[in-house]
Amino acid sequence: MYPINEIFYSLQGEGHNTGIASVFIRFSGCNLCCAFCDTEHQKHIMMSLPEIVDEVMKYPGAPLIILTGGEPSLYIDEPLLKALHLTGKRIAIETNGTRHLPPGIDWVTLSPKFGFPGGDVQPCVMNCCDELKVVYFGQDLSQYDFITAEHRFIQPCFVPDKQQRIINLQLCVDAVLANPRWRLSLQVHRLLGIK
């Protein structure tokens, strides 16, 4: 049984896979307590593996499953990944990197939550991913140099205050211009008004 907050179908709104139709499996709970967290993932129902697969298969055309949270690495295991692969879809995960991942994940988005105000002090144990996505507050990007990633994104922190969102976005633009190996990632789903 797995604690599932929600399973839904939408477009990936962030990072390298932006715009891809995806089935999101949001797990409940996280091992971090970041001040800026904007995800309401605490509520859940316990779902069996067949129930999860049945829900995913309601969207047969979606090429991608995204395991998210909360922190999905608290719950995923090889039986889950094997069953999800049998759907014919690729499996991606969005993780904070504080736990090692089981084999069988096709795309790893690592979003470490250390080294900036409001983040968490738990160390990142992962040093390799497909995509590194950093919530940016103006922190020194060289602290992430130990992480090997094919793609590096910085993303402005979403906050309720519109003026602060503009400031956060400008910080990211300036950082990418100063550090061109990084790319800007916007939360396109917010701009489109979709989940």
Protein Blocks (a to p, Z undefined) as FASTA:
>chain_A
ZZdfbdcddddfehjlgoiacdddddedifbdcfklcbdfkbccdddfklmmmmmmmmmm
bmbdcddedjfklmgcfklmmmmmmnopacddddehlaccdehifbdcdddfehiehiaf
bdcfbfbdfbdcdddehiafklmmmpccfbdcddddddfblklmmmmmmmmmmmmmmmmm
bccdddfklmnopZZ
